[in-house]
């Protein structure tokens, strides 16, 4: 009873803050078992999303439908012009936020998202709803918004519309009631989300989240104290001080309560007082205020749009910043998806830009802080839009001065974000650990017994005439030839152990046949066919791509994976090589390629304008020995591994380049029984999932065994687990 009375006494905002603190504390105390609370957080998120689109539908239709044709023509065009200019100003501000993100060295394993077909931008499906109910069920926010806008505009001309307007009002009020019921679950939802996140997030992830929070707060301050009041000061009769002092009460109230809805009457009253103070009180301006404040409430505000900056942060966070070509889509779709809530807009945009869906959990963790700033900005935005449109109605809005104020704001934001980037990089500790991570990789399973060969030992003449598989079984060992620089297929880790994708497969092959492994370095690839034929080695590994000419001298097994053609390029020039069309338009382009003429000819078909330079040693290229080469055509799977060792380089697949090479083991010619057995074994390992496990581990870097449990009080201090 005492707890119930205390709970009722504290404000909703205090309850959420307490829930956040308790959730984080629980996550730290319990550790990874807290992830089981995630289901409660997911339920809360879905409940939040449940009412958003229906509310957008009825609020926009009802808000526009209440206008009469005369008032709509007088106010509508000016309001639309002002709102669009403000939207574009805020979206331009968002595009400057990545300047503040520290330029940390990052690199990672190959990702299947690099070869996934990008989602085709279907403008018609996204914006033109053939079935509004399907758009609602599929959460296609832009289509719902466009339908609502058209319905609202059409309703202006409809007679006897009071019944429909009453219906939209009642539905909107009912949805707000439902939302208010769900809002009461906020402490429980925030507790579950924060506990799950704090129990599973790594320290590095939490460190990067604070980058987003600091940049967000900085951007919010720039909008609140530079853009919005400066536009009013320069473009209307109202002063900088007046707008901040008049709007201050509403902004603080909205920030404390977490909703703009409660301050709409206050915005209307204070706006009319300010108009009267400057002798601008008349029927036209008062009608503008009465209509625009509740109508504009249904439209995205500066605070709402600012939340979209998380998409740019998320792209930086995962090491795949949005390219210049993506900015147009981001601006257009960002503004339209913001008609809903961030609970709908953020997942939609994460999916559209192929960013990890679980990033939304990070957003929700930070939203406890950002949502308050967004609400306060939304209240200030309401004042500014209303006063700008009222001034425009009386022809007292100086449009050119408005654009000048926006220009000053963007210039200030540009400088502040660059300065913030230097500050954050110096204050937030970060150390690149990709080299250590890759070089520390060990075999997934226990190794077969290793035999050492100090020199090449060919088979005798009569042994060379025997089936090679019988020789392997008789001497109880298989001789495996490998080459230098065969990442991630065959290489030595920091403990000088031979590891890699191919080594892992043949280690299991040796264990299945109960034979030993003999790993032999081949220094010259030209000797490969001879060494296989005379039995110095029985098989060669290293992610070998099948080529027709090479198949004349050796035998390839069935392919067990593919090498995806891409580019190894310095980070500074990554964007230049993101699109095949742009690459084909380059002049004086010099590309590094391997020695295979078969694949050189393929490169020439894709990029006929390039000069090709043979690069036989990728490490020498990464060390800068081929200064004349702009980029190296290379396997993206292998290139990603090399980029982890040399993080100043990136492995990229240009948009439009679709070239894959099958990878196989290399066997001696004429050994059909040996070949047939190897193919049978590879098929068996593919069917039982072992090949996929090895691929996930060595190519994608997915290693469940290496993931250590998160530090927790319960396990590491109390020893309860």
C-alpha positions in Angstrom: 0.0 0.0 0.0 2.8 2.4 0.9 4.5 1.7 -2.5 1.2 2.3 -4.3 0.8 5.7 -2.6 4.4 6.6 -3.4 3.9 5.5 -7.0 0.9 7.7 -7.4 2.6 10.8 -6.0 5.5 10.8 -8.5 5.0 12.2 -12.0 5.0 10.0 -15.2 8.4 11.5 -16.2 9.9 10.5 -12.8 8.4 7.0 -13.1 10.1 6.5 -16.5 13.5 7.8 -15.2 13.2 5.5 -12.1 12.3 2.6 -14.4 15.3 3.4 -16.6 17.7 3.5 -13.7 16.3 0.3 -12.2 16.4 -1.4 -15.6 20.1 -0.5 -16.2 20.9 -1.6 -12.6 19.1 -4.9 -13.1 21.0 -5.5 -16.4 24.3 -4.8 -14.8 23.5 -7.0 -11.8 22.0 -10.0 -13.7 24.0 -9.8 -16.9 23.0 -11.8 -20.0 19.9 -13.6 -18.4 18.3 -10.1 -18.5 17.9 -10.6 -22.3 14.8 -12.7 -21.5 13.0 -9.5 -20.5 13.3 -8.4 -24.2 9.9 -10.0 -25.0 8.2 -7.6 -22.6 10.0 -4.7 -24.3 8.8 -6.0 -27.7 5.2 -6.2 -26.5 5.5 -2.6 -25.3 6.9 -1.5 -28.6 4.2 -3.2 -30.6 1.5 -1.6 -28.4 3.0 1.8 -29.0 3.0 1.2 -32.8 -0.6 -0.1 -32.7 -2.4 3.3 -32.6 0.1 5.4 -34.6 -1.0 5.0 -38.2 -4.8 5.0 -37.4 -4.3 8.3 -35.5 -2.2 9.8 -38.3 -5.0 8.9 -40.7 -7.9 10.5 -38.8 -6.0 13.4 -37.4 -4.7 14.6 -40.8 -8.1 14.1 -42.5 -10.0 15.8 -39.7 -7.5 18.7 -39.3 -7.5 19.6 -43.0 -11.2 18.9 -43.4 -12.2 21.5 -40.8 -10.9 24.3 -43.0 -13.3 26.1 -45.4 -12.2 26.8 -49.0 -11.7 30.5 -48.4 -9.5 30.1 -45.4 -7.7 27.1 -46.9 -6.7 29.1 -50.0 -5.6 32.1 -47.8 -3.6 30.1 -45.3 -2.8 26.8 -47.1 -0.2 27.7 -49.6 1.7 30.0 -47.1 1.6 27.3 -44.5 2.8 24.6 -46.9 5.6 26.8 -48.0 6.7 27.6 -44.5 6.5 24.0 -43.3 8.4 22.6 -46.3 11.2 25.2 -45.8 11.5 24.4 -42.2 11.5 20.6 -42.9 14.3 21.0 -45.5 16.3 23.2 -43.1 16.1 20.5 -40.4 16.9 17.7 -42.8 19.9 19.7 -44.1 20.9 20.0 -40.4 20.7 16.2 -40.0 23.0 15.7 -43.0 25.7 17.7 -41.1 25.5 15.5 -38.0 27.9 12.8 -39.3 30.7 15.5 -39.3 30.6 15.1 -35.5 31.0 11.3 -35.5 34.6 10.4 -34.6 36.7 9.1 -37.5 37.5 5.8 -35.7 39.2 3.0 -37.6 36.7 0.2 -38.1 36.8 -3.0 -40.1 34.9 -6.2 -39.9 34.5 -9.6 -41.5 32.7 -10.2 -44.7 28.9 -9.7 -44.5 26.2 -11.4 -46.6 24.5 -8.0 -46.8 27.4 -6.9 -49.1 26.1 -9.2 -51.8 22.4 -9.0 -51.0 20.4 -7.4 -53.8 19.6 -3.9 -52.7 15.9 -3.1 -52.3 14.6 -1.4 -55.5 13.2 2.0 -54.7 9.6 1.6 -55.8 8.2 5.1 -55.7 4.7 4.0 -56.8 4.3 1.3 -54.2 5.8 3.5 -51.4 3.8 6.6 -52.0 0.7 5.7 -54.1 -1.5 3.3 -52.1 -3.7 1.0 -54.3 -5.2 -0.3 -51.1 -5.1 1.9 -48.1 -5.9 -1.0 -45.8 -2.9 -3.0 -47.2 -0.7 0.1 -46.6 -1.9 0.3 -43.0 -1.3 -3.4 -42.4 2.2 -3.2 -44.0 3.1 0.0 -42.2 3.8 1.9 -45.4 3.8 5.3 -43.7 4.3 7.5 -46.8 1.3 6.0 -48.6 -0.9 6.4 -45.6 0.2 10.1 -45.2 -0.5 10.8 -48.9 -3.9 9.2 -48.7 -4.7 11.2 -45.6 -3.6 14.5 -47.1 -5.7 13.9 -50.3 -8.7 12.9 -48.2 -8.3 16.0 -46.0 -8.0 18.4 -48.9 -11.0 16.8 -50.7 -13.1 17.0 -47.5 -12.7 20.8 -47.5 -15.1 21.0 -50.5 -17.6 18.4 -49.1 -20.9 19.6 -47.8 -22.6 18.1 -44.7 -19.2 16.9 -43.5 -19.9 17.5 -39.8 -20.8 13.9 -39.2 -17.5 12.7 -40.7 -15.5 15.4 -38.8 -17.2 14.3 -35.6 -16.3 10.7 -36.4 -12.6 11.5 -37.0 -12.6 13.6 -33.8 -14.1 10.7 -31.8 -11.8 8.1 -33.3 -8.8 10.3 -32.7 -9.9 10.9 -29.1 -10.4 7.2 -28.6 -7.0 6.4 -30.0 -5.5 9.0 -27.7 -7.2 7.3 -24.8 -5.8 3.9 -25.9 -2.4 5.6 -26.2 -2.7 7.0 -22.7 -3.5 3.6 -21.4 -0.4 2.2 -23.1 1.6 5.2 -21.7 0.9 3.9 -18.2 2.9 0.8 -19.2 5.9 3.0 -20.0 7.8 2.3 -16.8 7.4 -1.5 -17.3 8.4 -1.2 -21.0 11.3 1.0 -20.4 12.5 -1.2 -17.5 12.4 -4.3 -19.7 14.2 -2.6 -22.7 16.9 -1.0 -20.6 17.5 -4.1 -18.5 17.8 -6.3 -21.6 20.1 -3.8 -23.3 22.3 -3.2 -20.2 22.6 -6.9 -19.7 23.7 -7.7 -23.3 25.3 -4.6 -24.8 29.1 -4.5 -24.8 31.0 -1.6 -23.3 32.0 -0.4 -26.8 28.4 -0.3 -27.9 27.4 1.8 -24.9 30.4 4.1 -25.6 29.2 4.6 -29.2 25.6 5.3 -28.0 26.8 8.3 -26.0 28.2 9.7 -29.3 24.7 9.7 -30.6 23.3 11.3 -27.4 25.9 14.1 -27.3 25.5 14.9 -31.0 21.7 14.8 -30.7 21.7 17.2 -27.7 24.1 19.5 -29.5 21.8 19.5 -32.6 18.7 20.1 -30.5 20.4 23.1 -28.9 21.3 24.5 -32.3 17.7 24.2 -33.5 16.3 25.7 -30.4 18.6 28.6 -29.9 19.8 29.3 -33.5 17.5 28.2 -36.3 14.0 28.6 -35.0 14.3 31.9 -33.0 16.7 33.4 -35.6 14.2 32.9 -38.4 11.6 34.7 -36.3 14.0 37.5 -35.4 15.2 38.1 -39.0 12.1 37.4 -41.0 9.2 38.8 -38.8 8.5 41.8 -36.6 9.0 39.6 -33.5 12.4 39.6 -31.6 14.7 36.8 -30.6 14.0 37.4 -26.9 10.2 37.6 -27.4 9.9 34.2 -29.0 12.1 32.5 -26.4 10.4 34.1 -23.4 6.9 33.6 -24.8 7.5 30.0 -25.8 9.5 29.2 -22.7 6.6 28.1 -20.5 5.1 25.9 -23.2 8.5 24.3 -24.0 9.2 23.5 -20.4 5.7 22.1 -19.8 5.9 19.9 -22.9 9.4 18.7 -21.9 8.2 17.9 -18.3 5.0 16.1 -19.4 6.4 14.4 -22.5 3.6 15.5 -24.8 2.8 18.6 -26.9 -0.9 17.9 -26.8 -1.3 19.4 -23.4 0.3 22.7 -24.4 -1.7 23.3 -27.7 -4.1 25.7 -25.9 -1.1 27.5 -24.4 0.5 27.9 -27.8 -2.7 29.4 -29.2 -3.2 31.8 -26.4 0.5 33.0 -26.3 0.6 33.4 -30.1 -2.5 35.6 -30.1 -1.0 37.7 -27.2 2.2 38.2 -29.2 0.3 39.2 -32.4 -1.8 41.7 -30.4 1.4 43.2 -28.9 2.6 44.0 -32.4 -0.7 45.2 -33.7 -1.2 42.2 -35.9 -4.4 41.0 -34.2 -7.1 40.6 -36.8 -9.6 38.0 -37.9 -7.2 36.6 -40.5 -4.3 36.1 -38.1 -6.5 34.8 -35.3 -8.1 32.3 -37.7 -4.6 31.3 -38.8 -3.7 30.5 -35.2 -6.9 28.7 -34.4 -6.6 26.4 -37.5 -2.9 26.0 -37.9 -1.9 25.1 -34.3 -4.0 21.9 -34.1 -3.5 21.1 -37.8 0.3 21.5 -37.6 0.3 19.2 -34.6 -0.5 16.3 -37.0 2.6 17.2 -39.1 6.2 16.3 -38.3 8.0 19.0 -36.1 11.6 19.9 -35.9 11.9 17.6 -32.8 10.4 14.7 -34.6 12.6 15.1 -37.7 15.7 15.4 -35.4 15.1 11.8 -34.3 15.7 10.6 -37.8 19.4 11.5 -37.3 19.6 8.0 -35.6 19.6 6.5 -39.1 22.8 8.4 -40.0 24.3 7.4 -36.7 23.3 3.8 -37.1 25.0 3.7 -40.5 28.2 5.1 -39.0 27.9 2.7 -36.0 27.9 -0.4 -38.2 30.7 0.9 -40.3 28.6 1.5 -43.5 27.9 5.2 -43.7 25.1 6.3 -46.1 26.5 7.4 -49.5 25.7 10.7 -51.1 23.2 8.9 -53.4 21.3 7.8 -50.3 20.8 11.3 -49.0 18.0 12.2 -51.3 16.0 9.1 -50.3 16.8 9.8 -46.7 15.4 13.4 -46.9 12.3 12.5 -48.8 11.3 9.3 -47.0 12.5 10.7 -43.6 10.1 13.6 -43.8 7.2 11.4 -44.9 7.7 8.6 -42.4 8.0 11.1 -39.6 4.2 11.7 -39.9 4.0 8.6 -37.8 6.0 8.1 -34.7 9.7 7.2 -34.4 8.5 3.7 -33.2 7.3 3.2 -36.8 9.7 5.5 -38.8 13.0 4.1 -37.4 12.4 0.4 -38.1 11.0 1.3 -41.5 14.1 3.3 -42.5 16.5 0.8 -40.9 15.0 -1.9 -43.2 15.1 0.3 -46.2 18.7 1.2 -45.9 19.7 -2.4 -45.1 20.8 -1.6 -41.5 20.5 -4.1 -38.7 17.0 -4.2 -37.2 18.3 -4.7 -33.7 19.7 -1.1 -33.9 16.2 -0.1 -32.9 16.8 -1.3 -29.4 19.7 1.1 -29.2 17.4 3.9 -30.3 14.9 3.0 -27.7 17.5 3.0 -25.0 18.6 6.5 -25.9 15.0 7.7 -26.6 14.4 8.1 -22.9 16.7 11.1 -23.1 16.1 12.2 -26.7 12.2 12.1 -26.5 12.2 14.9 -24.0 14.2 17.2 -26.1 12.1 16.3 -29.2 8.9 17.2 -27.3 10.3 20.6 -26.2 11.5 21.3 -29.7 8.0 20.4 -31.0 6.4 23.0 -28.8 8.8 25.7 -30.0 8.3 24.5 -33.6 4.5 25.1 -33.1 5.1 28.7 -32.1 7.5 29.4 -34.9 5.3 27.9 -37.7 2.2 29.7 -36.4 3.9 33.1 -36.2 5.6 32.7 -39.5 2.4 31.8 -41.3 0.5 34.6 -39.5 3.1 37.1 -40.6 2.9 35.7 -44.2 -0.8 36.2 -44.2 -0.3 39.9 -43.5 2.6 40.0 -45.9 5.0 40.8 -43.1 7.2 37.8 -43.6 10.5 38.6 -45.3 11.2 35.4 -47.3 14.8 36.4 -48.3 15.7 37.1 -44.7 14.3 33.7 -43.7 16.6 32.0 -46.1 19.5 34.1 -44.9 18.8 32.9 -41.3 18.7 29.3 -42.5 22.1 29.8 -44.2 23.6 31.3 -41.0 22.3 28.3 -39.0 23.7 25.7 -41.4 27.1 27.5 -41.4 27.1 27.6 -37.6 26.0 23.9 -37.4 28.8 22.9 -39.8 31.5 24.5 -37.6 30.0 23.2 -34.4 29.7 19.6 -35.7 33.4 19.6 -36.8 34.4 20.9 -33.4 32.2 18.4 -31.6 33.9 15.6 -33.6 37.3 16.6 -32.3 36.0 16.9 -28.8 34.2 13.5 -28.8 37.3 11.7 -30.3 39.5 13.1 -27.6 37.1 12.5 -24.7 35.6 9.1 -25.5 38.2 6.3 -25.4 38.4 4.0 -28.4 40.9 1.5 -29.6 40.8 -0.5 -32.8 41.1 -4.2 -32.0 40.4 -5.8 -35.4 44.0 -7.0 -35.9 44.1 -8.7 -32.5 40.6 -10.2 -33.1 41.5 -11.8 -36.5 45.0 -12.9 -35.5 43.7 -14.6 -32.3 41.3 -16.9 -34.2 41.8 -20.5 -33.5 40.5 -23.8 -35.0 36.8 -24.4 -34.3 37.5 -28.0 -33.2 40.4 -30.1 -32.0 43.1 -30.6 -34.5 44.1 -33.8 -36.2 47.7 -34.9 -35.5 50.2 -32.7 -37.4 53.2 -34.1 -39.3 56.2 -31.9 -40.1 58.0 -32.0 -43.4 61.3 -30.1 -43.6 61.6 -30.6 -47.4 59.4 -31.7 -50.3 59.3 -35.5 -50.6 57.9 -36.8 -53.9 56.6 -40.3 -54.2 58.6 -43.0 -55.9 57.9 -43.9 -59.5 55.7 -47.0 -58.7 53.8 -45.1 -55.9 53.0 -42.4 -58.4 51.2 -45.0 -60.6 49.0 -46.1 -57.7 45.6 -44.4 -56.7 46.5 -41.4 -54.6 43.7 -42.1 -52.1 45.2 -45.5 -51.4 48.6 -43.9 -50.8 47.0 -41.4 -48.3 45.3 -44.2 -46.4 48.4 -46.4 -46.4 50.8 -43.8 -45.0 48.1 -42.4 -42.7 48.7 -38.8 -43.7 47.5 -36.3 -46.3 50.0 -33.7 -47.6 48.4 -30.3 -48.0 50.1 -27.6 -49.9 49.4 -24.0 -49.1 50.6 -20.5 -50.1 51.5 -17.3 -48.3 48.8 -14.6 -48.1 45.8 -16.9 -48.4 43.6 -15.1 -45.8 41.1 -16.2 -44.5 41.5 -19.7 -46.1 44.9 -20.7 -44.9 47.2 -18.6 -42.7 49.2 -18.6 -39.4 47.6 -17.0 -36.4 49.5 -15.3 -33.6 50.4 -18.7 -32.0 52.0 -19.8 -35.3 49.2 -22.3 -35.9 47.9 -23.0 -39.4 44.2 -22.0 -39.4 41.6 -20.8 -41.8 38.5 -21.9 -43.8 40.3 -24.5 -45.9 42.4 -25.7 -43.1 39.3 -26.2 -40.9 37.6 -28.3 -43.7 40.6 -30.5 -44.3 41.3 -30.9 -40.6 37.9 -32.5 -40.4 38.6 -34.6 -43.5 41.7 -36.0 -41.9 39.8 -36.8 -38.7 37.1 -38.5 -40.7 39.7 -40.7 -42.5 41.7 -41.1 -39.3 44.9 -39.8 -40.9 47.4 -37.1 -40.0 47.8 -33.7 -41.5 51.0 -32.5 -43.2 51.0 -28.8 -44.1 53.6 -27.9 -46.7 54.4 -24.4 -47.9 54.5 -23.9 -51.7 56.6 -20.9 -52.6 55.9 -20.8 -56.3 52.5 -21.4 -57.8 54.1 -22.5 -61.1 55.2 -25.6 -59.3 51.7 -26.6 -58.2 50.9 -29.1 -61.0 54.3 -30.8 -60.8 54.1 -31.2 -57.0 50.6 -32.6 -57.2 51.6 -35.0 -59.9 54.8 -36.4 -58.2 53.0 -36.7 -54.8 55.0 -34.0 -53.0 51.5 -32.7 -52.0 48.1 -34.4 -52.4 46.0 -31.3 -52.4 46.4 -27.6 -52.4 44.3 -25.0 -50.6 43.9 -21.3 -50.3 40.5 -20.4 -51.7 41.5 -21.2 -55.3 39.1 -19.9 -57.9 38.4 -22.3 -60.8 39.8 -21.1 -64.2 39.6 -23.0 -67.6 43.3 -22.8 -68.3 44.4 -23.9 -64.9 41.9 -26.9 -65.2 44.1 -28.2 -68.1 47.0 -29.0 -65.7 45.2 -29.9 -62.4 41.8 -31.2 -61.3 39.3 -29.2 -59.3 36.9 -30.7 -56.9 33.3 -29.5 -56.8 33.1 -25.9 -55.6 32.4 -25.5 -51.9 32.0 -21.7 -51.8 32.4 -18.6 -54.0 34.7 -15.6 -54.1 32.8 -12.4 -54.7 34.6 -9.8 -56.8 35.0 -6.5 -55.2 37.6 -3.8 -54.6 40.2 -3.2 -52.0 40.4 0.6 -51.8 41.7 3.1 -49.3 39.0 4.4 -46.9 39.5 8.0 -48.2 38.3 6.9 -51.7 35.6 4.4 -50.7 32.7 6.6 -51.9 34.4 7.1 -55.3 34.2 3.4 -56.0 30.7 2.7 -54.6 29.0 2.6 -58.0 30.1 0.8 -61.1 28.7 3.5 -63.3 31.0 6.1 -61.6 34.0 3.8 -62.0 33.3 3.4 -65.7 33.3 7.1 -66.1 36.7 7.6 -64.5 39.6 8.8 -66.5 43.2 7.5 -66.0 41.9 4.7 -63.8 44.5 2.1 -62.9 43.2 -1.1 -61.3 45.2 -3.9 -59.8 44.3 -7.5 -60.8 45.5 -11.0 -60.3 47.5 -12.9 -62.8 44.6 -15.0 -64.2 43.8 -13.8 -67.8 40.4 -15.4 -67.5 39.3 -13.0 -64.8 41.3 -10.1 -66.3 39.1 -10.4 -69.4 36.0 -10.3 -67.2 37.2 -7.1 -65.5 37.8 -5.6 -68.9 34.2 -6.3 -69.9 32.9 -4.5 -66.8 35.4 -1.7 -66.7 36.8 -1.3 -70.3 38.3 2.2 -69.6 40.7 0.9 -66.8 44.4 0.2 -67.2 45.1 -3.2 -65.5 48.3 -3.7 -63.4 49.1 -7.3 -62.2 49.4 -7.4 -58.4 50.6 -10.8 -57.2 51.1 -9.8 -53.5 48.1 -8.2 -51.8 50.2 -7.3 -48.7 52.6 -5.2 -50.8 49.6 -3.3 -52.3 48.3 -2.6 -48.8 51.7 -1.4 -47.7 51.7 1.2 -50.5 54.2 -0.5 -52.9 51.8 0.0 -55.9 51.2 3.7 -55.6 50.0 4.0 -59.2 47.1 1.6 -58.6 43.9 3.2 -57.5 42.1 0.1 -56.3 42.7 -3.7 -56.3 40.1 -6.0 -57.9 40.0 -8.8 -55.2 37.8 -11.3 -53.5 35.6 -9.4 -51.1 35.6 -12.3 -48.6 39.4 -12.3 -48.5 39.5 -8.5 -48.9 37.4 -8.1 -45.7 40.0 -10.1 -43.8 42.9 -8.1 -45.1 41.0 -4.9 -44.3 40.9 -6.0 -40.7 44.7 -6.1 -40.6 44.9 -2.9 -42.6 41.9 -0.8 -41.4 42.9 2.2 -43.6 41.5 0.1 -46.5 38.0 -1.2 -47.1 36.6 -4.1 -49.1 33.6 -2.8 -51.2 31.4 -4.2 -53.9 30.5 -1.4 -56.3 26.8 -1.2 -57.0 26.2 -2.9 -60.4 29.2 -5.3 -60.1 27.9 -8.9 -60.0 30.8 -11.3 -60.5 31.5 -14.5 -58.5 34.2 -17.1 -58.9 33.6 -20.8 -57.7 36.2 -21.9 -55.2 37.5 -25.5 -55.0 40.3 -27.7 -53.8 43.1 -28.6 -56.3 43.9 -32.3 -56.9 46.4 -34.1 -59.2 45.1 -35.0 -62.6 44.0 -38.5 -63.4 43.0 -39.5 -59.9 39.3 -40.1 -60.5 38.7 -42.2 -57.4 40.3 -39.5 -55.2 38.2 -36.8 -56.9 35.0 -38.7 -56.6 35.6 -39.4 -52.9 36.5 -35.7 -52.2 33.3 -34.6 -54.0 31.2 -37.1 -52.0 32.8 -35.9 -48.7 32.2 -32.2 -49.6 28.5 -33.0 -50.4 28.2 -34.9 -47.1 29.6 -31.9 -45.1 27.3 -29.5 -47.0 24.3 -31.6 -46.2 25.0 -32.0 -42.5 25.7 -28.3 -42.1 29.4 -28.4 -41.3 30.4 -26.4 -44.4 28.0 -23.6 -43.3 29.4 -23.6 -39.8 32.9 -23.2 -41.1 31.8 -20.5 -43.5 30.1 -18.6 -40.7 33.1 -18.8 -38.5 36.0 -18.0 -40.9 34.2 -15.8 -43.5 31.5 -14.1 -41.5 33.4 -14.1 -38.1 30.5 -15.6 -36.2 32.0 -17.4 -33.2 29.6 -18.2 -30.4 32.3 -19.9 -28.4 34.4 -16.7 -28.4 31.7 -14.6 -27.0 32.3 -14.2 -23.3 29.4 -13.6 -20.9 28.8 -10.0 -20.0 30.3 -9.0 -16.7 27.6 -8.9 -14.0 27.5 -8.5 -10.3 25.5 -11.7 -9.8 28.1 -13.9 -11.7 31.5 -12.1 -11.3 31.1 -10.6 -7.8 28.6 -12.9 -6.0 29.5 -16.0 -7.9 25.8 -17.1 -8.2 26.1 -18.4 -11.8 
